[in-house]
């Protein structure tokens, strides 16, 4: 009888013991929150720039051409040297034009003498017609002859002026200041006015133009950003530019954007921008390939996050993991406009104060409990602003 009472109590005790062990095992198997490295998202002022390819071109290009025909007597410059506006470059044989000028002056003297005689006759005829000593027809003939003589004087003066201009054209001068290239003619060569023989070319190199190409799509995106207030123009309204040379060096002088073309190239869907750069040492030469870094605008509250904290889902959308309520992981879909150095510029999906997870991402998933700690060994922010992508 006693044995029957003992067995149920023993069975109950064993069951309680097993239940306690199960509870201890369950408690022991619950995973501890994973430590994740986070950074706190903050807004920061940012000036956005864009790198565009382009080529340099001269500020002014003046082709020196013959304006009279004749033999070149002398060249007065050194090829490849600098010339000043008005500097004598060539002398064309002036002898035939000097003779033409002397002849025009003689014709002018003859016309003036004839005009003096006809004027005296006109004055006498006026008195005679008043006294009715001559007919009206005779007076009209004398008055017309006087007017014709005055016209001859005006034509002769114009001929003298033309001959003088042609004499001046035999002294070929530089139309602008700049660097002159190869001479296309030598002493003794015959140049022609009719074909406007090319003698040389002068290019003004300081300042210098840089012609750039920009995607029309990117231009429309920038205009929308300014219209929506996402970007602000500089106070002077002009975009500043820096030049990156073909060897990677940054040109010492800053330039300014002058204008953008209004026509889109149908073959490339791009437009032309023109920037102006000082070139005091003539380091830049026409035709060089360069890249210009232009200031697009500035924003006072840009959100930049490290690239290592952003991934892509199967639809190609940018995503990030943040620490949400109760230290639970949340998945955010981001809108990334471009890269800025080694960071993403985020326009939607994050706000200041969010804790972005950048370390131990492979050990967590959305909804998991985590223990956020400040991230360490995060790559330093690069100062270079990359081109828009």
Buried (B, 14 or more C-beta within 10 A) or exposed (E): EEEEEEEEEEEEEEEEEEEEEEEEEEEEEEEEEBEBBBBEBEBEEBBBBBBBBBBBBBBBEBEBBBBBBBBBBEBEBEEEEBBEEEBBBBBBBBEBBBEBBEEBBEBBEEBBEBBEEBBEBBEEBEEBBEEEEBEEEEBEBBBEBBEEBBEBBEEBBEBBEEBBEBBBBBEBBBBBBBBBBEBBBEEEBEBEBEEEBEBBBBBBBBBBBBBBBBBEEBBEBBEEBEEEEBBEEEEEEEBBBBBBBEEEEEBEBEBBBBEEBEEBEEEEEBBBBBBBBBBEEEBBEBEBEBBBBBBBBBBEEBBBBBBBBBEEEEEEEBBBBBBBEEBBBBEBEBEBBBBBBBBBBBBEBBEEEBBBBBBBBEEBEEEBBBEBEEBEEBEEEEEEBBBBE
